[in-house]
Amino acid sequence: MVGASLRWFEEVFYQVRCHDALSFRCPVVYSAERIYTGFKPTRYVEAVTVYGGYVVYAGFLGDAMRAAQEISAAVGCGKPRLVEFDGVIVPGFVDAHLHIRGIGATKYSIDLSDTESLEELLELVRHEADRFNDWVLGRGWDQERLGGWPTRYELDEVVPDKPVVLLRVCGHAAALNTKAMEALGLLESSSPLVDRGCDGKPTGLVFEELAAQAYREAIQSLDPVRLVVEGAEEALRYGITLAGAMDVDAHVFRGLVAARRMGLLRLRLRVYLSQELFEKLDQLGAVPVLGDNLLRVVGVKLYMDGSLGARTAWLREPYSDEPRSRGRRLLSAEDLANIASRARKWRLDVAVHAIGDAAVEEALRGFAASGCKCRLEHASLAPPDLVEKMASLGVRVAVQPRFLVSDSWAVDRLGPGRARWLYPFRSMLTSGVLLGFSSDAPVEPLNPLEGIYSAVTRGTLAQYTMREALDVETALHLYTAGSALLLGETRAGCLEPGCFADMAVLDRDPLEVDVEEITGIGFNATIVAGETVWQRS
């Protein structure tokens, strides 16, 4: 067995490149009460031996030490280190879909997620506005909790002298004051994405691309390196060691590349470029497809529709609480197929945001036309016919189980009949769909254990969707190796020989505690490429 570990060491020696997160040092042996090397099937060991950023042995502690000694003797370094942790070690969590700049920007914006009324929101914005030199940025409000939508007239009363951009929790709608509308040239805009009142004048509410444009303008003056590094460091606090960075525009991309060159990036990221950035680079023939094990461009992110919360998700039938609307289609199947074929030239994946059932159907039609086994993001409303179509096309799906807690208004939006088909994780797995978990942070909390708990208990939608509940073991798999596969990684989300030495150290075993205790499990440390990159003080 130890001889086998030495053969792994020889392979790893030639696999690791000089630009990897770690240079070669003496091997390290990690041990804990239990080390899970993976789930589905679940296997655990006493110790793992790490060298060059990879696991080279997983098994008994004595054998792990002997493997480390063999490697030390072979390369002529000193005595191997033994690092012992209390609690359990699991493979580093993999978040297949998050927004790295948005996470980093949280501390530079007003947190509106706890506001329960328009009056409370306005008072908070008034109180916080002085700390902003120019654009006032806030995020997290939900009109269902506020009792109405904030308008520019109300925002003008509390902040008349600076542009204000307040993103809805989903990021698909924003409330702007008049200064912001003027700065963006939206007061005279005829765009259907600008909401208008009975008098025909803009209310200050904007949707989809215009909301994104307002956010980009508000955040442009912030240092992109600081934003992406702080976003990455926050993810490491929750045991996340690999993530899909979605919708990366030029501002974020500059920050990521600079952070990597400066040695500040410690979270593995797989980058999905925004459509706008991809189109520009494709025209120039300069799409950056190169990368390393830490930072790599792997795909393009597209939007088929909006969100259920903002009623911009595209539905087959009208909204139950807004019968005049079916939401918005933002992309056609034909345009999707065209972009997918161009992305394939660069060997890039395509990930398509599709929440409503009509949007999911249109995305699948585009996938079929392009012949690409692309990624669906969210696939929130997916009745059985669409799940079967996903499976037949070999589509991969990145879902966010924490939505099951947040979407408490979903039954109002869709009615009980359609609500049955929300987030059908078990049906997807049974049909053979390749599924992975993610947070969509900062839309939802980063903590993977909250997502795992939601997938098991089904949150606020349990009454309608409990048949889609998963067990904890399956949920852990989908937040590790399952989500890694969505990012094209077979070496992440596992701790067998040949896998990245990426680990999360937990203070309790998620397979041993009561389900209701899962979200209370603490994170003790996070390890990337064999290096402890975060540890609880």
C-alpha positions in Angstrom: 0.0 0.0 0.0 2.8 2.4 0.9 4.6 1.5 -2.4 1.5 2.5 -4.2 1.6 5.9 -2.5 5.1 6.4 -3.8 3.9 5.7 -7.3 1.3 8.4 -6.8 4.1 10.7 -5.6 6.0 10.1 -8.9 2.9 10.9 -11.0 2.1 14.0 -8.9 5.7 15.2 -9.2 5.3 15.5 -13.0 1.7 16.8 -12.9 2.3 19.8 -10.7 3.5 22.9 -12.6 5.5 25.8 -11.2 2.5 28.0 -11.3 0.5 25.8 -8.9 -0.6 27.2 -5.6 2.2 25.3 -3.8 5.9 24.6 -4.6 7.3 21.3 -3.5 8.0 21.2 0.2 8.2 18.3 2.6 5.1 16.1 2.8 2.5 16.7 5.4 0.2 14.1 7.1 -3.2 15.3 8.2 -5.2 13.4 10.7 -8.6 13.9 12.5 -11.2 11.9 14.3 -12.5 11.0 10.8 -11.5 12.1 7.3 -14.1 11.6 4.7 -12.4 11.0 1.3 -15.8 11.4 -0.5 -19.5 10.7 -0.5 -21.7 8.4 -2.6 -20.1 6.1 -1.8 -19.0 7.4 1.6 -15.5 6.4 2.7 -13.5 7.6 5.6 -9.9 7.1 6.8 -7.6 8.0 9.7 -5.1 10.2 7.7 -4.1 11.5 4.4 -0.5 12.3 3.1 -0.1 15.4 1.1 2.7 16.4 -1.3 2.9 19.1 -3.9 -0.6 20.2 -3.3 -2.1 16.7 -3.9 -3.2 13.8 -1.8 -0.8 10.9 -2.4 -2.1 8.5 0.2 -5.3 8.0 2.2 -5.7 5.3 4.9 -4.3 4.4 8.2 -2.2 6.9 10.1 0.8 4.6 10.4 0.8 4.0 6.6 0.3 7.6 5.9 3.4 8.5 8.0 5.5 5.8 6.2 4.4 7.1 2.8 5.5 10.6 3.9 8.8 9.3 5.0 9.4 7.5 1.7 8.7 10.7 -0.2 11.0 12.7 2.2 13.8 10.2 1.6 13.3 10.3 -2.2 13.5 14.1 -2.5 16.0 14.7 0.3 13.9 17.0 2.5 13.5 16.9 6.3 11.1 15.1 8.6 7.4 15.0 7.5 5.0 17.1 9.5 2.0 15.6 11.2 -1.0 18.0 11.6 -3.8 16.8 13.8 -7.2 18.4 13.9 -10.1 18.0 16.3 -13.4 17.3 14.6 -13.8 15.8 11.1 -12.2 16.6 7.8 -14.3 16.5 4.6 -13.3 17.3 1.0 -13.3 21.1 0.5 -16.7 22.3 -0.5 -17.3 23.3 -4.1 -19.7 26.1 -4.9 -20.5 25.8 -8.6 -22.1 29.2 -8.9 -21.3 32.4 -7.0 -20.5 36.1 -7.7 -17.1 36.8 -6.3 -17.2 40.6 -6.7 -20.7 40.7 -5.2 -19.5 38.9 -2.1 -16.5 41.2 -1.7 -18.7 44.2 -2.2 -21.0 43.3 0.7 -19.0 45.3 3.2 -19.0 48.3 0.9 -22.8 48.4 0.6 -25.8 48.9 2.8 -27.2 45.5 3.9 -31.0 45.8 3.4 -31.8 42.1 3.9 -33.3 42.6 7.3 -35.6 45.6 6.5 -39.2 44.8 7.1 -40.9 48.0 5.8 -40.3 50.8 3.3 -39.9 53.2 6.3 -37.2 51.1 7.8 -35.4 50.8 4.5 -35.5 54.5 3.9 -34.3 55.4 7.4 -31.4 52.9 7.0 -30.4 54.4 3.7 -30.6 58.0 5.1 -28.4 56.9 8.1 -25.8 55.1 6.0 -25.5 57.5 3.0 -22.8 59.7 4.5 -20.2 57.0 4.5 -20.3 57.0 0.6 -18.3 59.6 -1.2 -20.2 59.2 -4.5 -22.6 56.4 -5.4 -24.7 55.0 -2.6 -25.0 51.2 -2.9 -27.3 48.9 -1.1 -28.5 45.3 -1.6 -30.9 42.8 -0.2 -34.4 44.3 -0.1 -37.5 42.3 -1.0 -40.8 44.1 -1.8 -42.8 41.2 -0.3 -41.3 42.0 3.1 -41.3 45.8 2.6 -45.0 45.9 1.7 -44.2 47.6 -1.6 -41.5 48.7 -4.1 -39.2 51.6 -3.2 -39.4 54.5 -5.7 -37.1 57.3 -6.8 -39.4 59.8 -5.2 -39.0 58.2 -1.7 -35.2 57.8 -2.2 -34.9 61.4 -3.3 -36.3 62.5 0.0 -33.6 60.7 2.0 -30.6 61.1 -0.4 -31.2 64.0 -2.8 -27.6 64.9 -3.6 -25.9 61.5 -4.5 -26.9 58.8 -6.9 -28.5 55.8 -5.1 -28.6 52.2 -6.4 -30.4 49.6 -4.2 -30.3 46.1 -5.7 -33.2 43.7 -4.9 -32.0 40.5 -3.1 -32.1 38.6 -6.4 -30.0 41.2 -8.3 -32.5 41.3 -11.2 -34.2 44.6 -10.1 -32.9 47.8 -8.6 -34.4 51.0 -7.1 -32.7 54.2 -8.2 -33.1 57.8 -7.1 -33.4 60.6 -9.6 -29.6 61.4 -9.5 -28.8 57.8 -10.5 -31.4 57.8 -13.2 -30.0 61.0 -14.6 -26.4 59.7 -14.4 -27.3 56.6 -16.4 -29.5 58.5 -18.9 -32.6 56.5 -18.0 -35.1 59.4 -17.3 -35.8 59.6 -21.0 -35.3 56.0 -21.8 -38.0 54.1 -23.7 -36.6 50.7 -22.6 -39.2 48.2 -21.3 -36.8 47.5 -18.5 -37.6 50.9 -17.0 -40.7 50.8 -14.9 -43.2 53.6 -15.3 -46.1 54.9 -13.2 -49.6 55.8 -14.1 -48.3 59.2 -15.2 -45.9 57.6 -17.7 -42.8 58.8 -15.8 -40.1 56.4 -14.6 -40.6 55.2 -11.0 -36.9 54.5 -10.4 -37.3 50.8 -10.7 -35.2 49.1 -13.4 -34.8 45.5 -14.2 -32.3 42.9 -15.6 -29.5 44.4 -17.7 -30.3 48.0 -16.6 -30.2 46.9 -12.9 -26.8 45.2 -13.7 -25.6 48.4 -15.5 -26.5 50.5 -12.5 -24.7 48.2 -10.1 -21.6 48.2 -12.3 -21.6 52.0 -12.4 -22.0 52.2 -8.6 -19.1 49.8 -8.0 -16.7 51.0 -10.7 -14.7 53.2 -8.4 -13.9 50.3 -6.0 -10.6 48.4 -6.3 -11.4 45.2 -8.2 -8.4 43.4 -6.6 -9.7 44.2 -3.1 -13.2 43.1 -4.0 -12.3 39.7 -5.5 -9.7 38.9 -2.8 -12.1 39.8 0.0 -14.8 37.7 -1.7 -12.5 34.8 -2.0 -11.3 35.0 1.6 -15.0 35.1 2.8 -15.6 31.8 0.9 -12.6 30.2 2.5 -14.2 30.9 5.9 -16.9 28.4 5.0 -14.7 25.6 3.8 -15.2 26.4 0.1 -12.0 25.6 -1.8 -13.2 25.7 -5.4 -16.0 27.9 -6.9 -17.5 28.9 -10.2 -17.1 32.7 -10.6 -20.1 33.7 -12.7 -20.8 36.6 -15.0 -17.2 38.0 -14.8 -17.0 41.3 -16.6 -13.9 43.3 -17.5 -13.7 45.0 -14.1 -13.8 41.6 -12.2 -11.5 39.9 -14.7 -8.8 42.6 -14.2 -9.1 42.1 -10.4 -8.8 38.3 -10.7 -5.8 38.3 -12.9 -4.0 41.0 -10.8 -4.8 39.1 -7.6 -3.4 35.9 -9.1 -0.2 37.6 -10.2 0.2 39.2 -6.8 -0.2 35.9 -5.0 -3.3 37.2 -3.2 -5.8 34.7 -4.5 -6.1 31.5 -2.4 -9.5 30.1 -3.5 -9.6 28.0 -6.7 -11.8 29.7 -9.2 -13.3 28.6 -12.5 -14.3 31.7 -14.4 -17.5 32.2 -16.6 -17.2 35.4 -18.6 -20.1 37.7 -19.0 -21.7 37.7 -22.5 -20.6 41.2 -23.1 -16.9 40.5 -22.3 -17.0 37.3 -24.3 -18.5 39.0 -27.4 -15.8 41.7 -27.3 -12.9 39.3 -26.8 -14.3 36.9 -29.5 -14.4 39.7 -32.0 -10.8 40.5 -31.2 -9.8 36.8 -31.4 -8.4 37.1 -27.8 -10.5 35.0 -25.5 -8.3 34.1 -22.5 -8.6 30.4 -22.3 -5.4 29.8 -20.5 -5.1 29.4 -16.7 -3.8 27.1 -14.0 -5.1 25.0 -11.2 -5.9 28.1 -9.2 -7.5 30.4 -11.7 -8.9 29.3 -15.1 -11.4 30.7 -17.6 -13.8 27.8 -18.5 -17.0 29.3 -19.9 -19.5 32.0 -20.8 -22.5 33.0 -18.7 -25.8 33.9 -20.5 -29.2 35.0 -19.2 -32.5 33.5 -20.6 -34.7 35.2 -18.1 -34.9 37.0 -14.7 -36.1 36.0 -11.3 -39.3 34.8 -9.7 -39.0 37.3 -6.9 -39.0 40.2 -9.4 -41.6 38.5 -11.6 -39.2 38.6 -14.5 -38.6 34.8 -14.7 -40.2 33.6 -18.0 -43.2 31.3 -17.5 -45.2 29.1 -19.8 -48.4 30.4 -18.1 -49.0 33.8 -16.4 -48.0 34.5 -12.8 -50.8 33.5 -10.4 -50.4 36.8 -8.6 -49.9 38.9 -11.7 -52.1 37.3 -14.5 -51.1 39.9 -17.1 -47.5 38.8 -17.1 -45.5 35.7 -18.0 -42.1 37.4 -17.2 -39.4 38.2 -19.8 -37.4 36.3 -22.3 -33.9 37.8 -22.6 -32.4 35.4 -25.1 -33.7 33.2 -28.0 -32.7 29.6 -28.5 -31.2 30.6 -31.9 -29.0 33.3 -30.3 -28.0 30.8 -27.6 -27.0 28.2 -30.2 -24.9 30.8 -32.1 -23.0 31.9 -29.0 -22.5 28.2 -27.9 -21.0 27.4 -31.2 -18.6 30.3 -31.0 -17.7 29.4 -27.4 -16.9 25.9 -28.5 -14.2 27.3 -30.8 -12.4 28.4 -27.7 -13.2 25.2 -25.8 -15.4 27.1 -23.4 -18.5 25.9 -21.6 -21.8 27.8 -21.7 -23.9 28.3 -18.6 -27.4 29.6 -19.0 -29.5 31.3 -16.3 -33.0 29.9 -16.7 -35.5 30.0 -13.8 -39.0 29.9 -15.3 -40.3 26.8 -17.1 -40.5 28.6 -20.4 -36.9 29.8 -20.0 -35.7 26.3 -19.2 -37.6 25.0 -22.3 -36.1 27.6 -24.5 -32.6 27.0 -23.2 -32.9 23.2 -23.8 -34.0 24.0 -27.3 -30.9 26.1 -27.8 -28.7 23.3 -26.4 -30.3 20.8 -28.7 -29.7 23.0 -31.7 -26.1 23.6 -30.8 -25.3 20.0 -29.8 -23.5 21.3 -26.7 -23.9 19.6 -23.3 -24.1 23.0 -21.6 -25.0 24.0 -18.1 -28.3 25.2 -16.8 -28.2 27.6 -13.9 -31.1 27.4 -11.4 -33.7 25.5 -13.4 -36.1 26.5 -10.6 -39.4 25.5 -12.2 -38.9 22.2 -14.0 -41.9 20.0 -14.5 -41.3 16.3 -15.4 -41.2 16.8 -19.2 -38.3 19.3 -18.8 -36.4 17.1 -16.4 -36.6 14.2 -18.9 -35.4 16.6 -21.7 -32.4 17.6 -19.5 -31.5 14.0 -19.0 -31.8 13.1 -22.7 -29.6 16.0 -23.7 -26.9 15.3 -21.1 -27.3 18.8 -19.6 -25.6 19.6 -16.3 -27.6 21.7 -13.8 -26.3 24.0 -11.1 -29.0 24.5 -8.4 -29.2 26.5 -5.2 -30.9 24.6 -2.5 -31.0 27.6 -0.1 -33.7 29.1 -2.5 -36.0 26.6 -0.8 -35.8 28.8 2.3 -35.9 32.2 0.7 -38.7 31.6 -1.9 -41.5 31.7 0.7 -43.7 33.6 -1.7 -43.3 31.1 -4.5 -46.7 29.5 -4.0 -48.3 33.0 -4.4 -46.3 33.5 -7.6 -47.1 30.1 -9.2 -50.0 28.6 -7.3 -49.9 25.2 -5.5 -50.1 23.2 -8.8 -46.9 24.6 -10.3 -45.2 24.9 -7.0 -44.9 21.1 -6.9 -42.3 21.3 -9.7 -40.0 23.8 -7.9 -36.4 22.6 -7.4 -37.0 18.9 -8.2 -33.6 17.7 -7.1 -34.5 14.0 -6.5 -36.3 13.8 -9.9 -33.3 15.2 -11.6 -31.0 12.7 -10.0 -33.3 9.8 -10.7 -33.6 10.8 -14.3 -29.8 10.9 -14.7 -29.2 14.6 -14.7 -25.7 15.6 -13.6 -26.5 17.9 -10.7 -24.3 20.1 -8.5 -25.0 22.5 -5.6 -24.1 26.2 -5.2 -25.1 29.3 -3.2 -25.5 32.1 -5.8 -23.9 34.2 -3.1 -24.4 37.0 -2.3 -28.0 36.3 -3.2 -27.9 33.5 -0.6 -25.5 32.8 2.3 -22.2 31.2 1.4 -22.4 28.5 4.1 -22.7 25.1 2.3 -24.2 23.6 5.4 -27.2 25.9 5.0 -27.7 24.6 1.5 -27.4 21.0 2.6 -29.9 21.5 5.4 -32.3 23.1 2.9 -32.0 20.2 0.4 -32.8 17.7 3.2 -35.7 19.6 4.8 -37.0 21.5 1.7 -37.4 24.7 3.7 -40.5 26.8 3.3 -41.7 24.7 0.3 -41.7 21.4 2.2 -45.5 21.1 2.1 -45.5 21.0 -1.7 -42.1 19.4 -2.6 -41.1 17.1 0.2 -40.9 14.1 -2.2 -37.9 15.9 -3.7 -35.9 15.8 -0.4 -32.4 14.3 -0.4 -30.5 12.6 2.4 -27.5 14.3 4.0 -25.0 12.0 2.3 -26.3 12.8 -1.2 -26.4 16.5 -0.4 -22.7 16.4 0.8 -21.8 14.7 -2.5 -23.6 17.4 -4.5 -21.7 20.1 -2.6 -18.3 18.4 -3.2 -17.6 16.1 -6.1 -21.0 16.6 -7.8 -20.5 20.4 -8.1 -16.8 19.9 -9.1 -17.9 17.9 -12.1 -20.0 20.9 -13.2 -16.8 22.9 -13.3 -15.0 20.2 -15.3 -12.9 19.1 -12.3 -12.4 15.4 -11.4 -9.7 16.2 -8.8 -11.8 18.4 -6.5 -14.4 17.4 -4.0 -12.5 14.2 -3.1 -9.5 13.2 -0.9 -8.3 10.1 -2.6 -4.8 9.8 -4.1 -4.5 12.1 -7.1 -7.1 14.6 -5.8 -6.3 18.2 -4.8 -5.4 18.4 -1.1 -8.3 20.7 -0.5 -10.1 20.2 2.8 -12.7 21.6 5.2 -12.3 20.9 8.9 -15.6 20.8 10.8 -16.2 20.7 14.5 -18.8 18.0 14.2 -19.7 15.2 11.8 -22.7 16.2 9.5 -23.5 12.5 9.0 -23.7 11.9 12.8 -25.7 14.9 14.1 -29.4 15.4 14.0 -30.5 17.1 10.8 -31.7 20.2 12.7 -28.1 20.6 14.1 -26.4 20.7 10.6 -26.4 24.5 10.3 -24.9 24.8 13.7 -21.8 22.9 12.7 -18.7 25.1 12.9 -15.8 25.5 10.5 -12.4 25.0 12.2 -10.1 25.4 9.2 -9.8 25.4 5.5 -6.9 23.8 3.5 -6.1 24.5 -0.1 -3.4 22.5 -1.9 -2.1 21.2 1.5 -1.8 24.7 3.0 -4.0 26.0 5.8 -5.5 29.2 4.3 -8.0 29.9 7.1 -8.3 28.8 10.7 -10.7 29.7 13.4 -9.0 31.7 16.1 
